[in-house]
Amino acid sequence: MILWMQWWAWISLALIMATLEVIIPGYLFLGFAVGAGVMGVLMLFGLNAIGLALTLLVFAVISLASVLIMRRVFALPKGQVKRWDTDINDN
C-alpha cells in the first residue's frame, strides 16, 4: 500500500510535528500535528479509500480549523498587550 494511505504514517507525522512544536514553540507546527493526528484516526477507521488530492485537502482543512480554534482559545483578551517589565537576568 501507498504510504500516505497508512494510518500509522499520519500518526507518526503528528508525533514528529508535535515534537517540532516543543523544540520550536510558537504554535507553528501544532495545527499540522492536530491535522495529521485526526487524519491518522480517520485513516484507521477506513477513510483510506479516497485519493491523494482529497486526503491532502481534508488534512489542510482540519489543520486550518485547528489553528483558528487554537488562536481563539489561546489568544490574549481583546485590546490587551503582553508587556515585559523585568528581565530574567535582572537581580
Backbone bond lengths (Angstrom), bond angles and torsions (degrees), N, CA, C in turn:
res aa  C-N    CA-C-N  psi(-1)  N-CA   C-N-CA  omega(-1)  CA-C   N-CA-C  phi
1 M - - - 1.453 - - 1.525 110.59 -
2 I 1.287 115.20 156.94 1.460 122.04 -179.19 1.529 108.99 -75.68
3 L 1.333 116.36 143.58 1.454 121.36 -172.86 1.526 113.05 -61.05
4 W 1.334 118.74 -39.18 1.457 119.80 -177.27 1.526 112.36 -72.16
5 M 1.331 117.65 -6.57 1.461 121.32 176.65 1.532 111.80 -97.17
6 Q 1.321 118.05 0.43 1.458 122.75 -178.89 1.528 109.91 -92.83
7 W 1.327 116.04 131.84 1.463 119.80 -178.98 1.522 111.46 -66.47
8 W 1.324 117.72 -35.91 1.453 120.31 -177.28 1.525 111.87 -69.22
9 A 1.336 117.71 -26.21 1.463 120.34 177.47 1.535 110.15 -68.52
10 W 1.317 116.85 -38.87 1.465 120.99 178.27 1.524 110.81 -68.64
11 I 1.338 117.10 -40.25 1.465 120.14 177.95 1.531 110.07 -66.20
12 S 1.330 116.92 -38.95 1.468 120.44 176.64 1.524 111.03 -62.96
13 L 1.330 116.29 -42.22 1.461 120.13 176.75 1.524 110.97 -62.24
14 A 1.322 117.14 -39.25 1.467 120.93 178.05 1.528 110.72 -63.01
15 L 1.323 117.39 -41.95 1.462 120.48 178.64 1.527 111.68 -66.90
16 I 1.320 116.91 -37.98 1.467 120.30 177.58 1.528 110.14 -65.24
17 M 1.324 116.59 -44.44 1.472 120.11 179.09 1.528 111.41 -65.23
18 A 1.324 117.56 -38.92 1.466 120.15 177.74 1.528 110.93 -65.71
19 T 1.317 117.00 -37.62 1.462 120.57 176.72 1.522 110.78 -65.99
20 L 1.315 116.86 -41.40 1.465 119.90 175.88 1.523 111.53 -62.81
21 E 1.313 117.36 -34.40 1.463 120.71 178.44 1.527 110.71 -65.81
22 V 1.326 117.41 -35.52 1.457 120.57 177.34 1.526 110.41 -69.59
23 I 1.326 116.23 -39.33 1.471 120.45 -179.08 1.524 110.91 -74.01
24 I 1.330 117.18 -42.39 1.463 122.62 -178.58 1.531 107.60 -118.24
25 P 1.339 118.43 85.06 1.468 120.11 -174.59 1.529 112.12 -71.21
26 G 1.298 115.33 164.25 1.452 121.31 177.35 1.510 112.42 130.55
27 Y 1.305 117.57 17.67 1.467 123.67 -179.36 1.520 111.70 57.53
28 L 1.319 117.04 33.39 1.453 121.07 -179.40 1.523 111.67 -82.18
29 F 1.313 117.20 -43.85 1.459 121.72 -176.35 1.527 113.09 -104.54
30 L 1.319 118.06 -7.29 1.460 120.89 -174.08 1.519 112.49 -65.90
31 G 1.305 118.06 -38.81 1.460 121.17 177.34 1.517 112.19 -63.88
32 F 1.327 115.81 -40.55 1.461 119.99 177.13 1.524 111.15 -67.65
33 A 1.333 116.47 -35.51 1.467 119.85 178.29 1.524 110.76 -65.46
34 V 1.319 116.70 -42.11 1.467 120.02 177.46 1.523 110.00 -64.63
35 G 1.321 117.36 -43.62 1.460 121.10 178.39 1.514 112.67 -60.70
36 A 1.326 116.88 -43.24 1.464 120.51 179.26 1.524 111.12 -68.63
37 G 1.324 116.80 -37.67 1.462 119.68 177.69 1.515 112.53 -64.54
38 V 1.315 116.11 -43.38 1.474 119.75 177.80 1.521 110.34 -66.02
39 M 1.324 117.03 -38.98 1.470 119.36 176.62 1.520 111.24 -63.54
40 G 1.328 117.61 -37.73 1.448 121.04 176.84 1.517 112.27 -61.97
41 V 1.324 115.76 -42.18 1.467 119.94 177.67 1.525 110.71 -67.28
42 L 1.331 116.98 -41.26 1.464 119.88 177.64 1.521 111.47 -63.73
43 M 1.323 117.24 -39.44 1.467 120.60 177.41 1.524 111.02 -66.55
44 L 1.318 116.39 -35.36 1.462 120.42 178.86 1.523 110.98 -63.89
45 F 1.329 116.40 -35.39 1.458 121.01 -178.87 1.525 113.59 -92.47
46 G 1.334 118.32 12.77 1.449 120.99 168.96 1.509 117.98 105.74
47 L 1.305 119.33 18.75 1.465 120.91 178.54 1.523 111.82 -85.11
48 N 1.322 119.07 7.60 1.453 121.42 -174.15 1.526 114.06 -78.89
49 A 1.312 118.66 7.53 1.466 120.95 179.69 1.529 112.41 -87.13
50 I 1.343 118.19 -6.42 1.460 120.30 -179.51 1.525 109.19 -86.92
51 G 1.314 117.34 164.42 1.457 122.14 -177.47 1.516 112.60 -79.17
52 L 1.325 115.10 176.26 1.460 121.72 -178.14 1.526 111.81 -63.69
53 A 1.320 117.31 -43.77 1.466 120.54 -177.25 1.530 110.73 -62.67
54 L 1.310 117.56 -44.26 1.465 120.51 179.87 1.524 111.14 -70.14
55 T 1.316 116.95 -34.66 1.467 120.39 176.56 1.521 110.53 -62.56
56 L 1.322 117.17 -46.25 1.462 120.58 179.29 1.527 111.76 -67.12
57 L 1.340 116.65 -33.93 1.462 119.60 176.78 1.530 111.26 -65.76
58 V 1.318 117.15 -44.23 1.466 120.71 178.01 1.526 110.11 -62.67
59 F 1.340 116.96 -42.78 1.459 121.40 177.22 1.527 110.93 -59.95
60 A 1.326 117.43 -44.17 1.468 121.13 -179.42 1.527 111.57 -65.45
61 V 1.323 117.06 -41.03 1.469 120.57 -179.58 1.529 110.39 -66.72
62 I 1.332 116.49 -43.36 1.468 119.72 178.86 1.527 110.38 -65.00
63 S 1.312 117.74 -41.23 1.468 121.22 179.09 1.521 111.13 -64.41
64 L 1.322 117.01 -43.68 1.463 120.53 178.74 1.522 111.14 -63.80
65 A 1.314 116.63 -43.05 1.469 120.23 179.01 1.525 110.62 -62.91
66 S 1.314 117.71 -41.05 1.467 119.62 -179.97 1.527 111.48 -67.92
67 V 1.324 117.73 -37.13 1.470 120.21 176.77 1.525 110.47 -64.16
68 L 1.322 117.42 -44.29 1.469 120.40 -179.82 1.526 111.41 -65.79
69 I 1.316 117.47 -38.24 1.464 120.47 178.26 1.523 110.57 -67.55
70 M 1.334 117.05 -43.00 1.471 119.77 179.26 1.514 111.86 -66.90
71 R 1.318 117.14 -33.93 1.467 119.70 175.86 1.516 111.42 -61.74
72 R 1.314 115.68 -40.51 1.456 119.75 -179.64 1.523 110.97 -71.80
73 V 1.326 117.32 -39.06 1.465 121.16 -176.56 1.529 111.46 -73.89
74 F 1.332 118.35 -43.37 1.452 121.75 -173.35 1.529 113.89 -95.04
75 A 1.312 118.91 3.14 1.467 121.43 -177.29 1.526 111.09 -74.15
76 L 1.319 114.32 154.66 1.459 119.82 172.63 1.518 108.76 -70.48
77 P 1.327 117.88 155.35 1.467 119.16 175.52 1.523 110.99 -57.39
78 K 1.320 116.16 150.80 1.467 121.53 -174.19 1.525 111.08 -59.27
79 G 1.315 115.35 130.26 1.455 121.60 178.50 1.523 113.62 87.25
80 Q 1.315 118.48 -8.61 1.455 121.22 -178.84 1.525 109.33 -90.36
81 V 1.317 115.35 137.15 1.448 121.79 179.08 1.524 108.17 -119.25
82 K 1.298 116.44 135.90 1.457 120.13 178.63 1.526 109.13 -78.92
83 R 1.334 116.02 123.12 1.466 121.40 -179.67 1.509 109.43 -119.74
84 W 1.306 115.34 138.99 1.453 121.93 176.36 1.526 107.98 -106.58
85 D 1.341 115.91 120.53 1.473 120.31 179.91 1.534 112.38 -98.80
86 T 1.316 115.58 -21.53 1.452 119.30 -178.68 1.515 110.05 -128.66
87 D 1.297 114.36 160.95 1.450 121.10 177.07 1.522 107.66 -109.01
88 I 1.314 116.33 148.91 1.452 120.44 -179.13 1.526 111.44 -64.68
89 N 1.325 117.16 -23.87 1.460 121.20 -178.46 1.528 112.93 -88.06
90 D 1.334 117.49 -8.62 1.461 119.68 178.15 1.528 109.63 -76.56
91 N 1.340 115.46 135.13 1.470 119.91 179.42 1.494 110.44 -113.26
